[in-house]
Amino acid sequence: MHIYIGADHRGFELKKVIKDFLLSQNYSVTDVGDERMDPDDDYPQFAGRCATAVLGSSDKDARGILICSSGQGMCISANRYKGIRAALGHNIEAARSSRNDDDTNVLCLPAELAESRAWEDIVLAFLDTHFAASARFMRRNKAMDELGN
């Protein structure tokens, strides 16, 4: 599974820590930015880079991880891309249920998780949980995919 990871200035430090963790766990990781800490950067550009990379990946199981102050801005931005299902992962159950029920492919994290190691279990729950693919979940995901068409 290939992971694309990105963050704005508020999530920059946590992104580096998560990236190193993922590499230590033998995941293939591409950092989609920012490459340096820039207090004037904006999260939509990194959400766009991540979403585009996930959608264009030859790995059908590719996933993204995005970090900003609250996680919300990244989540809203990434969800603008057809085919992206981004969810806020403020705790383990949110990350797990987003994968199990909604087949999410992008996890958005609040930068405040850097203050604890909670991000580790949240990220692992997101990466280790498979989509349940029950009829009701598939029906709901199809309905979401048809919104705005």
Residue pairs with C-beta under 8 A, 6 or more apart in sequence:
1 27
1 28
1 59
1 61
1 62
1 63
1 127
2 27
2 28
2 29
2 30
2 57
2 59
2 61
2 62
2 63
3 22
3 27
3 28
3 29
3 30
3 62
3 63
3 64
3 65
3 127
4 29
4 30
4 32
4 49
4 50
4 53
4 54
4 57
4 62
4 63
4 64
4 65
5 15
5 18
5 19
5 22
5 29
5 30
5 31
5 32
5 50
5 64
5 65
5 66
5 67
6 15
6 31
6 32
6 33
6 34
6 46
6 47
6 49
6 50
6 64
6 65
6 66
6 67
6 74
7 14
7 15
7 33
7 34
7 46
7 66
7 67
7 68
7 111
8 34
8 41
8 42
8 43
8 46
8 67
8 68
8 69
8 73
8 74
9 34
9 37
9 38
9 39
9 40
9 41
10 67
10 68
10 69
10 111
11 66
11 67
11 68
11 69
11 74
11 109
11 111
12 34
12 37
13 37
13 111
13 114
14 67
14 109
14 111
14 113
14 114
14 119
15 31
15 65
15 67
17 114
17 119
18 65
18 67
18 109
18 119
18 123
19 29
19 31
21 120
21 123
22 29
22 123
23 29
27 127
28 59
30 53
32 46
32 49
32 50
32 53
33 45
33 46
33 49
34 41
34 46
43 66
43 68
43 73
43 74
43 77
44 73
44 77
46 66
46 74
47 66
47 73
47 74
47 77
47 78
47 80
47 86
48 77
48 78
48 81
50 64
50 65
50 66
50 78
50 106
51 64
51 77
51 78
51 80
51 81
51 84
51 86
51 106
52 81
53 62
53 64
54 62
54 63
54 64
54 84
54 105
54 106
55 81
55 83
55 84
62 105
63 105
63 106
63 107
63 126
63 127
64 78
64 84
64 86
64 105
64 106
64 107
65 106
65 107
65 108
65 109
65 123
65 126
66 74
66 75
66 78
66 86
66 106
66 107
66 108
66 109
67 74
67 108
67 109
67 110
67 111
68 74
68 108
68 110
68 111
69 110
69 111
69 112
70 110
70 111
71 88
71 89
71 90
71 108
71 109
71 110
71 111
72 88
72 108
74 86
74 108
75 86
75 87
75 88
75 106
75 108
78 84
78 86
78 106
78 108
79 85
79 86
82 145
84 105
84 106
85 98
85 102
85 103
85 104
85 105
85 106
85 141
85 144
86 104
86 105
86 106
86 107
86 108
87 94
87 95
87 98
87 102
87 104
87 106
87 107
87 108
88 94
88 108
88 109
88 110
89 95
89 98
89 107
89 108
89 109
89 122
89 123
89 125
89 126
90 109
90 110
90 122
91 118
91 122
92 121
92 122
92 125
93 125
94 122
95 107
95 122
95 123
95 125
95 126
95 129
96 125
96 126
96 129
98 104
98 107
98 126
99 125
99 126
99 129
99 130
99 131
100 129
100 130
100 131
100 132
100 137
101 132
101 137
101 140
102 137
102 140
102 141
102 144
103 131
103 133
103 137
103 141
104 126
107 122
107 123
107 126
109 119
109 122
109 123
113 119
113 122
131 137
